[in-house]
């Protein structure tokens, strides 16, 4: 499942109810201004239980738009490590929009929102568009092109992996799908050759 990273300009937007949106695929990066020494106790206690899904980042040094540059730098680091993840910046600062326009021109996923309500709507929209690649999806894929099905185990593994575009499926997931196909008698494997029964 695609990860969603939320970078929060807490100097700019000080809403608290982020615990209501966290799940196993959502990660928060909360950026604090240099002089923001206190956060609401309820917010901290609610987020504490999510462990590695929440990171607090305190700005160091003064300067105009200093926190924005911190956010942009961390965003770049994240994109470098996980280019297929989805990214959201929570800020009312429209100065981020030119950066986001450039990111979108590179066919990457990044949006700016101004509040939690808008963030929830976008995350729900993003999740609804995510393909669920399982054995049933693969069976439908195989049925669509019976004359161009992979003929070997290696080519089948490669074909299934590529269904997860833009990010390829991990080998262990591919292996589990192939095991299900065998159990359902959709395929049989003779040495490295594949026979289909669908």
C-alpha positions as CSV (number, residue, x, y, z in Angstrom):
1,X,0.0,0.0,0.0
2,X,1.3,3.5,-0.9
3,X,2.6,5.5,2.0
4,X,1.3,9.0,2.7
5,X,3.6,11.5,4.3
6,X,2.1,14.6,5.9
7,X,4.4,17.6,6.5
8,X,2.8,20.0,9.0
9,X,3.8,23.6,9.2
10,X,2.7,23.9,12.9
11,X,3.9,27.5,13.0
12,X,1.3,28.3,10.4
13,X,-1.6,25.8,11.1
14,X,-2.1,24.9,14.7
15,X,-4.9,22.3,14.5
16,X,-4.6,19.3,16.8
17,X,-6.8,16.4,15.6
18,X,-4.2,14.5,13.6
19,X,-4.6,11.3,15.6
20,X,-8.0,10.8,13.8
21,X,-6.3,10.3,10.4
22,X,-3.3,8.2,11.2
23,X,-3.2,4.6,10.0
24,X,-0.5,2.1,9.1
25,X,0.2,4.0,5.8
26,X,0.3,7.6,7.2
27,X,3.3,9.3,8.6
28,X,3.4,12.8,10.2
29,X,6.3,15.2,10.2
30,X,5.4,18.1,12.5
31,X,7.6,21.2,12.0
32,X,7.8,23.6,14.9
33,X,9.2,27.1,14.9
34,X,12.3,27.9,16.9
35,X,10.3,29.6,19.6
36,X,7.5,27.1,19.8
37,X,8.4,25.5,23.1
38,X,5.0,24.2,24.0
39,X,2.5,22.0,22.2
40,X,-1.1,21.1,23.4
41,X,-0.9,18.2,25.9
42,X,-3.9,16.5,24.4
43,X,-2.2,16.5,20.9
44,X,1.1,15.2,22.2
45,X,-0.5,12.4,24.3
46,X,-2.8,11.3,21.4
47,X,0.1,11.1,18.9
48,X,2.6,9.5,21.3
49,X,1.1,6.1,20.9
50,X,1.8,6.1,17.1
51,X,5.5,5.8,17.6
52,X,7.5,6.0,14.4
53,X,4.5,7.3,12.5
54,X,5.0,10.7,14.1
55,X,8.2,12.8,14.1
56,X,8.6,16.3,15.7
57,X,11.1,18.5,13.9
58,X,12.2,21.8,15.6
59,X,13.5,24.6,13.4
60,X,16.9,25.9,14.2
61,X,18.1,29.4,13.4
62,X,16.3,32.5,12.4
63,X,15.4,34.0,9.0
64,X,12.6,34.8,6.7
65,X,10.7,31.6,5.7
66,X,13.2,29.5,7.6
67,X,10.7,26.8,8.6
68,X,9.5,26.6,4.9
69,X,13.0,25.8,3.8
70,X,13.3,23.1,6.5
71,X,10.0,21.5,5.2
72,X,11.2,21.7,1.5
73,X,14.5,20.1,2.5
74,X,12.9,17.2,4.3
75,X,10.4,16.8,1.5
76,X,13.3,16.4,-1.0
77,X,14.9,13.8,1.3
78,X,11.7,11.8,1.4
79,X,11.1,12.0,-2.4
80,X,14.7,10.8,-2.9
81,X,14.1,7.8,-0.7
82,X,10.5,7.0,-1.6
83,X,9.6,8.7,-5.0
84,X,6.3,6.8,-5.4
85,X,4.8,7.8,-2.0
86,X,2.2,10.5,-1.7
87,X,3.0,13.8,0.1
88,X,0.9,16.5,1.7
89,X,2.0,19.8,3.1
90,X,-0.4,21.3,5.7
91,X,0.1,25.1,5.5
92,X,-1.7,28.3,4.6
93,X,1.5,29.6,3.0
94,X,0.9,29.7,-0.8
95,X,4.6,30.1,-1.3
96,X,4.7,26.2,-1.4
97,X,2.6,26.2,-4.5
98,X,5.3,26.9,-7.0
99,X,7.4,24.1,-5.5
100,X,4.4,21.7,-5.7
101,X,3.7,22.7,-9.3
102,X,7.3,21.7,-10.2
103,X,6.9,18.4,-8.3
104,X,3.7,17.6,-10.2
105,X,5.4,18.4,-13.5
106,X,7.7,15.5,-12.7
107,X,4.7,13.2,-12.3
108,X,5.1,12.9,-8.5
109,X,2.3,13.2,-5.9
110,X,2.3,16.3,-3.7
111,X,-0.5,18.6,-2.5
112,X,-0.9,21.5,-0.2
113,X,-3.9,21.7,2.2
114,X,-4.9,24.4,4.7
115,X,-6.7,22.4,7.3
116,X,-7.4,18.8,8.6
117,X,-10.8,18.6,7.0
118,X,-9.3,19.3,3.5
119,X,-6.5,16.8,4.3
120,X,-9.0,14.0,5.2
121,X,-10.9,14.5,2.0
122,X,-7.7,14.3,-0.1
123,X,-6.4,11.2,1.7
124,X,-9.8,9.5,1.2
125,X,-9.7,10.4,-2.5
126,X,-6.1,9.1,-2.8
127,X,-6.9,5.8,-1.0
128,X,-10.0,5.2,-3.2
129,X,-7.7,5.4,-6.3
130,X,-5.2,2.9,-5.1
131,X,-5.2,-0.4,-6.9
132,X,-5.4,-3.5,-4.7
133,X,-3.2,-6.1,-6.4
134,X,-4.2,-9.5,-5.3
135,X,-4.8,-12.9,-6.9
136,X,-8.3,-11.9,-8.2
137,X,-6.8,-8.8,-9.8
138,X,-4.1,-11.0,-11.5
139,X,-6.7,-13.5,-12.7
140,X,-8.7,-10.7,-14.4
141,X,-5.4,-9.4,-15.9
142,X,-4.6,-12.8,-17.3
143,X,-8.1,-13.3,-18.8
144,X,-7.9,-10.0,-20.6
145,X,-5.0,-11.1,-22.9
146,X,-5.0,-14.9,-23.2
147,X,-2.7,-14.9,-26.2
148,X,0.0,-12.8,-24.5
149,X,0.2,-14.5,-21.1
150,X,3.7,-15.0,-19.6
151,X,5.0,-18.4,-20.6
152,X,7.6,-18.9,-17.9
153,X,7.6,-18.5,-14.1
154,X,10.2,-15.7,-14.4
155,X,8.1,-13.7,-16.9
156,X,5.0,-14.2,-14.8
157,X,6.7,-12.9,-11.7
158,X,7.9,-9.9,-13.6
159,X,4.5,-9.3,-15.1
160,X,2.7,-9.5,-11.7
161,X,5.3,-7.2,-10.1
162,X,4.8,-4.5,-12.8
163,X,1.1,-4.4,-12.0
164,X,1.9,-2.3,-8.9
165,X,3.0,0.7,-11.0
166,X,4.4,3.2,-10.3
167,X,6.1,1.1,-7.6
168,X,6.7,-2.6,-8.4
169,X,5.3,-5.2,-6.1
170,X,7.7,-6.7,-3.6
171,X,8.9,-10.3,-4.4
172,X,7.3,-11.8,-1.3
173,X,3.9,-10.4,-2.4
174,X,4.3,-11.7,-5.9
175,X,5.2,-15.1,-4.5
176,X,2.1,-15.2,-2.3
177,X,-0.1,-14.3,-5.3
178,X,1.4,-17.1,-7.4
179,X,0.9,-19.5,-4.5
180,X,-2.8,-18.6,-4.5
181,X,-3.0,-19.0,-8.3
182,X,-1.6,-22.6,-7.9
183,X,-4.0,-23.4,-5.0
184,X,-7.0,-22.2,-7.1
185,X,-5.7,-24.3,-10.0
186,X,-5.4,-21.2,-12.2
187,X,-1.9,-22.2,-13.1
188,X,0.4,-25.2,-13.0
189,X,4.1,-24.9,-13.1
190,X,6.1,-27.6,-14.9
191,X,9.8,-26.9,-14.2
192,X,9.8,-23.2,-15.2
193,X,6.9,-23.4,-17.8
194,X,3.4,-22.1,-17.0
195,X,0.1,-23.7,-18.0
196,X,-3.1,-21.7,-17.6
197,X,-6.6,-23.0,-16.7
198,X,-8.7,-19.9,-16.8
